[in-house]
Amino acid sequence: MALTQHWINGAETSGQGGRLSDITNPATGRITGQVTLGSRELVDQAVANSYEAWKSWGSISLAKRATVMFRFRELLNERKPELAAIITEQHGKVLDDALGEISRGQEVVEFACGAPHLLKGGFSENASTNVDVHSKRQSLGPVAIISPFNFPAMVPMWFFPVAIASGNTVILKPSEKDPAAANWMAQLWKEAGLPDGVFNVVHGDKEAVDALLDHPDVKAVSFVGSTPIAQYVYERGTANGKRVQALGGAKNHMLVLPDADLDLAADSAINAGFGAAGERCMAISALVAVGEIGDALVAKIAERARTLRTGDGTRGCDMGPLVTSQHRDKVAGYIEAGISAGATLVVDGRPGQSADQFDSDGEGFFVGPTLFDHVGEDMSIYQDEIFGPVLSVVRVDSYDEGLALINRNPYGNGTAIFTNDGGAARRFENEVTVGMIGINVPIPVPMAYFSFGGWKASLFGDSHAHGTEGFHFFTRGKVVTSRWLDPSHGGINLGFPQND
């Protein structure tokens, strides 16, 4: 049985006294390996090595950093099928989806290759008589990334390319449910020529997380996960003087206006609602149908949902399993709650209810595509982030009613509007209180040179991920005021310095 160990200072290590956690293939239900869970002492060791590596990496030339980043990008591009297979085995998403995840993460690597330009400062000559002023941005030191199970490659790559290109060193704490992708990327960094200690992986649970949040030499923390944990990470990290960007949960709405192309809207609802079995922070889980189009739209979505094949992600299926048996049972419980609350169950994806058997060997953790209609705002299937393949349709009478519904939701991660009316689309993008907006685009994940992040309970902190905000998050500014041309001085003057 494979054992996934920590990666510290350029090599795998089991640490001392570490506990073990099982790794399960969610498509079969079989235990395929174990991962060592790090202690506080192990975190101390990783941070100490990271700090020592930062002393040299933080001072190395921008040209050298860019060279290593380019090499990592090339290796990743050549070998991404290897990484996709690891993701599918441990997370369960289908292979095509895993490859797509890696490609979106690779975009951030490519963006970070431009660090020499993005880290430029400013210069003002003769700001005062014979006085020049210039600004610079410098690295912070060791930084921590705490990433979720649902994107074991892409989410870490939202952060570590920018952090490393900026001159920092990284301690990545991936999910213990699918940890092998992190070690694979660590090995790739070593092959790309990254010095030992610049990229480290500590596996673990709350003990390791708390140790990273408390350690005085960890200068910044990037987190993606549920809203309660994001708030916890933000509060504990900032209380210890750290910069924190903590991306939380979501309840993403898709507003469909009466003039929309209903076939496009139905296809998009399927793609955004059931991709990765709904285990995406950008999944559409609430579809808001305006006016009389509801019946026709629900019928089109149901027709498409019934054609999807759910099963092992290596078998060419459309949708894979949920990540654990506990999560499968939780999602099935939400379906029961929706029925009890009076919503109309149009497509039932619970085990034993689907028309077709799930395509897998063993006892995988499957829930098929599930569609509810006539969902009320007071129902748990609307209020909670289910993180599963459950799409809820809410009926409203007007654009204004739909907009108000979205804006009073406590989450503000992503949203979409489907319409052929440019004026309505422009009004929506200005009026909706959500961080990422799609117009006839169901999953509005920005390109790497724009920032990723939501509003309200979907983000704790002032900085979004990647983009120029990422480089500002992982650096701090200095301003230098200098006088060189005039060797004389004006004598003693205790007054506050003034420009002249």
N, C-alpha and C positions, 0 to 999 in steps of 0.2 A: 504494500500500500504506500503510495507516494506521500512524502512528508514535505510540506512547504514551510521553509524556515525564513527567518529574517535576513535582510541584506544590509550589512553594515560595513562601511569602509571598503567597498569593492568585493565583498565575498559573503557567501551564505554563512549564517551562524544560528545555532539553536538557542543561544542564550543559556541562562542557568535557572533551573527551577520553573521553567515555563509550563503552563498548562496546555492541553491539546484540545482542539475542536474538530469535529468531523466535517468533511467536505462531501457534499452529495450531488450526484447528477440528477437534476430535477426532472428530467425526461424519463428516467427509469426508477427513481427512488432509491438507487443503490449508492452506498458510501464508496467513494473512489479514492479518498485520501484523508489526510489530516493536516492541520495547520497549527504551528506553535503560537501561543498567545503570549505577548510580551508583558513583562512586569515593569514596575516603575524603575527598577534598577537597570533593566534593559534599555528603557527609554533614555535614562541618564547616559548610558554608554553611547547610544546612537547620537545624541545631541553633542556630546563631547567630541566625537569624531567629526561630526558635521561642523562644529565650531572651528576645529583645527583646519579642516579643509577650506573653510571660508576665508581664512587669513591669506591664503594664496589665490584662490579662485576669484575673490572679490577684487583683487588687484591685477588680474591677468587682462591682457588687451582685449578690446572689443572684437578685433579681427580674429583672435584665437577662439573666443567664445562662439562667434558666428561660424567658424570652420567646423567646430564640433557639432553645432546645431545642424548645419547642412548635412554632415555625415550621418547623424541620427535620423534625419529625414529620409535620406536615401536608403538606409538599412530598413527602416520601417516600411517604406514603400515596397521594397523587394520581398519582405517576409510577412506582410500583413495576413496572408492566409493562415500562418502558424498561430498568430495571436487570435484570429477569429475562431479557430477551432477550440482554443483554450476557453474563450468566452462562452461559446455555445455549450461546451461540456459542463461548465460550472454554473453559468447563469441560466441557460436554457433557451435564450433567444435564437432564432433561426440564423443560419450562416450568413445569408445576405444582409440581415440586419446587423450582425456583428461586424461585417466588413464595412457597412455604412457608418457605424459608430467610429471605427478606427479612422476612416477617411475624414470624418468631421473633426476628430482630434488632431489629425495630421495637418489640417488647415491652420491650427494654432501654432504648431511647430514651424510651419512655413512663415507665418506672420512674425514669429520670434526671430527668424533669421535676419529680419530687418532691424534688430536691436541697435546697431551702431547709429542708425538714423533716428530711431525712436527715443534714444537716451541723450540726444543732444541738448545742451543747455542754451542759454541766451547770453548776449554780451552787449553792454552799452559803453561806448567809448566816451570819455570826457563828460560823464554824468554830472560831475561838478568839476571845477577847474583842476585839470591834471589828475582827475580821479576817474578810474574805470571800475565798472561793476559787472561781474559775470555770475551766472548761476550754473549749478551742476547737480546731477542726481546720482546718488550713491546707493549701493546695496545695503540691505538691513542686517544680514547675517543668516543664521539658520531659520528656516520657515517650515511650518507644518501644513500638510494637506490631509484632510480627513474626508475620504470619499465614500460614496454609497455603493451598494451591490448592483444597481441597475445599469450603470455604465462604468464597468471596471477599467476601461481604457480611456474613453473620451473625457470623462469628468476630471481625472488626474491631469490629462493633457490640456484642459482648460487653464491649468495653473502652472505646472512645473516647467514648461518651455519658457514662459515669460519670467518666472522666478530665476531660473538658471541663467538665461540670457542676460538678466539684470545683475548678475554677480552674486546671487544668493546660493546657499546650499539648502537641500530639501530633505525632509523626513516625511515620507508618505505612509499614512496609516489607512490601508484599504479595508474594505469589508471582509470579515472573516468567512463570509459565505462563498466568495469567489476570489480568492487571494492570488492565484497563480499568475494572472495577467501582470500584476505589479512586479513580480520577480522577473518575468520575461522582459519587461521594459527596462528593468535595472541592468540586466545582462546586456541588453542592446546598447545602453548608454556606455557601458564599459568598452564594448566593441567599437563604439564611435570615438573613443579616446577621451571620454570625460574622466577627470582625475578621481581616484578613490575618495569616498567620503562626501562628494558633492551631491549624490543622489542615494538616499538610504530608504529602506522599507522596514517598517516595524509593524508586525501583525499583532492584533489584539482586540480587546473589547473596551469597556468603560475604564478599566484601570490604566490602559495605555493612553486613552484619550485624555483623561484627567491629568496624567503625568505630562503630556505635551502642553496642555493648557496652563499648567502651573509652572513649568520650567522657566527660569528667568532668562535663559539664553535663546529660547524660541521667541523670535521677534514678531512673527505674524502667523495667523492661522486662516486657512481657507477651508470652508466646509460646505458640503451639499448633503441634504437629508430632510427629514421631516421638520415641520415648524417647531414643535416642542423642543427637539434636540438642538435645532439651529439657535433658538433663543437661549438655551442653556450654554451652548458653546460660546455665543456672543457675550453673555453676561459674565461667565467665568473667565474667558480670555481677556476681555477688556478690564475686568477687575484686577487682573495681573499685569496690566500695562501693555497689552499686545494690540496690534492692529488685527481686526477680525472682519472677514467677509463671510457671512453665514447665510447661504441660500436655503430657504425652507420649502414648505409644501406648496401645493397648487390645487386649484379647482378651475380648470380652464374651460371657458365658454366659447361656443361657436354660434354666432348670431346669423341666421339665414333669413334674408329679406324676401318678400314675395316675388321680386323680379329676378332672383338668382337663378342660375342654371342648376336645376335640381339634380341632374345626373352628376354634375361636377361636385355638388355639395354632398351627395350620397357617397360618392367614391372617397371624398376627402374625410367624411365622418368615419368611414370604415378604416382608412389608413391611419388617421390620427387617434381613433378610439381604441383600436385593437392591435396596432403594431406593438411588438415586444410585450404582448399580453397585457397592454395597458400600464406596464411598469415603467412609465416615463413621467418625469416632472412636467413635460410639455404635452402630455396626452390630452386630447379633447375628451372630457367626461360628461359635459353638460352641453347639449345642443338646444339652442333657443330658437324655436320656429315661430315666425311672425305671421299672423293672419291665417288665411285659409289653406296655406300650403302644407300644413302639418300632416294630414292624412297621406297625401301623395309622397311626401318626403320620407315618412316613417316606413311606408310600403317599399320604397326603393332601397332604404338601408337594410330592412329585414331581408329582402330578396338577396342582397349581396352577402349579408352576414351568414346566411344558411349555406352559401357555397364555399366558405372558408374551411380549410382542412387544418385541424389542430393536432399537433403531435411532436415527435422528436425533431429538433431543429436541424439534424443532419440528413433528414429524409425528404427535403424539398417541401415541407409543410409551409402553410401561410403563417401560422402562429404557434409558438412553443408553450411550455408550461409556465406556471408561477414558480417562484424561487424556492419555496419550502412548503411542506405539507401544512404547517401552521398558517401560512399566509393563504394557501388555497382554502382552508376551512374558514378563515376570516372573510374572504371574498364571498364564499358561498353563504355565509351568515348575513352579509349585506343584501344578497339577493332575497333571502327569506324575509329580511326586514322590509324591503321594498314592496314585496307582495302583501305583507301584513299591513303596511301603511296605506294600501289602496292604489298603488301605481299599477299600470297595465303591463304585464310581462309579455312582450311580443316574441322575443327569442330567448329561450332558456338554455344557458350554457353549462348548467351544473352537471357533474358526473351522474350518469344514469338517466339524464333528461334529453341529451342531445340525440339526434337521429343517427349519427354515425359514431362508431367507437373512435377513441383517440388513437392515433397512429404511433404506437410506441411499444417497446418491450418493457415488461415490469410494471410497476405501479407508479407512474409519473404523477406530478402535482398539477393536474389539468383542470381548468375551467374554460369552457368554450365561449365564443362571443355571445354577449348577453345584451339585450335591448329592452329598455323600459320606455313607456310612453305615459303621458299625463302625470308627470312627476311634479310634486309640490315642493315649494321652497322649504317647508318644515320637515321634510323627510330626510333621514340619515343618508340615503343614497345620493341626495343632492348636497347635503351640507359637508360630508366628510370626503377626504381624499381616499378613495377606495384602493387605488393603485392596482387595479385589475381590469379585465376586459368587460367592463360594465358601462354602457352608454345610456345616459338618461336624457329624455326629450322633455323639455318644458315648453308649454304653449303660452304665447303672449299675443296681445292684440295689436301692438304697435312697436315701432322702432324705439320710441321713448320708454315704453314699458320694459323692453328688453335691455336697453342701456342701463336703466335704473337697477334692474336685477343684477347685472354684472358689477356695477359700481358699488353696490352695498354688500357684495360678497367680501369676506375678510381677506381672501387671497387676491393677489394681483400679479401672477407670474406671466401667463400668456393668454391671448385671446385672438379670435379671428372673426371677420365678417365676410359673408358671401353675398355679393350684390353685383349688378351691372350698372349701378347708379354711382357715378364718380363723386357727386356731391354728398351722398349719404356716406360713402367710404371716407371722404375727407373729414366730414363732421365726426364720424366715429373715432378716427385716429386722434382727433384733438380732444374729444370729450371723455373717452374711456379712461379709467384710472388703473391702467395695467401697464406693465413695463415693456412687454414685447407684443406686437400687434401684427396679425396677418390680414391682408386684403386678398381674398380668394386664395390664400395660402394657409393650410390648416395647422402646420407646425412651424411657427415663425422663429426658428432658431437663427440668429444673425450669423453672418460671416465673421471670421475671426477678427477682422479689423474693426468691427463694431463690438460693443460690450454686450454681455449676456447677463440678464438679471431682471427680477421682478420688482414689484412694489408691495407695500402693505405687509401682511404676514408672510410674504414669500421672500423677504430679504431682511436680514439684520446686519447693519453696517452701512457705510457710506459709499462703498465701491462695488461695482459689478465685476464680473469675470472677464478676462482677456480684453482685447482692444487696448486703446491707450490708457483706459482706466486701470488695466492690469499692470502696466508698467509703472504707473504712479503708485499703485498699491504696494508694489514690491521694491520701491526705492523711496528715498527721502531727499529733500532738497537742501542745498547749501547755497548761500549767496555770499560772494567774496567782493569786498570793496578794497581797492588798492590804489596807492599813489606811488609813482616811481620817478616821474620826470623832474620834480623839484626837490633837490636835496635839503633845502632849508625848511624851517618850520616856523610857525607863527607865535612861538612862545607858549606860555601857560595860559590856558583859557578853560575855566571850569563850566562854562555854559554848554548847553546841549548843542552838538554839531549841527551846523546849518549849511545848506547848499549856497554856493556863491558863483 
